[in-house]
Amino acid sequence: MRFKSIVNRLSVIFSDLNLNSDIPVRVQPKVGEWGPQHVPTTKQKKRVRFTVTGIFSAVVVALFLLGNYFYKILMGITA
């Protein structure tokens, strides 16, 4: 039960990347029929979204650790 509530909250945060959502397949335009041909798929958009989030988190943690390292050097704190 708890897991389902977390999943529901996350689904509200992340928008639906599939723009054809519940439209019947027979009326969905083919790729390139009404627009550009090099449109990223939903899977690619999802992958990029999580990659960017991961890289951003890693950079924030790295900057924090670097700042902590310099703070300890300046204050003369030894481990």
HUMOPE-V590700 format. One line per field, one symbol per residue. ss: DSSP state (H for helix, E for strand, - for the rest). burial: 1 if it has 9 or more other C-alpha atoms within 8 Angstrom, else 0. A space follows every 50 residues. Layout:
ss=???
burial=???
//
This chain:
ss=-HHHHHHHHHHHH-----------HHH--------------HHHHHHHHH HHHHHHHHHHHHHHHHHHHHHHHHH----
burial=00000000000000000000000000000010000000000000110000 00000000000000000000011000000
//
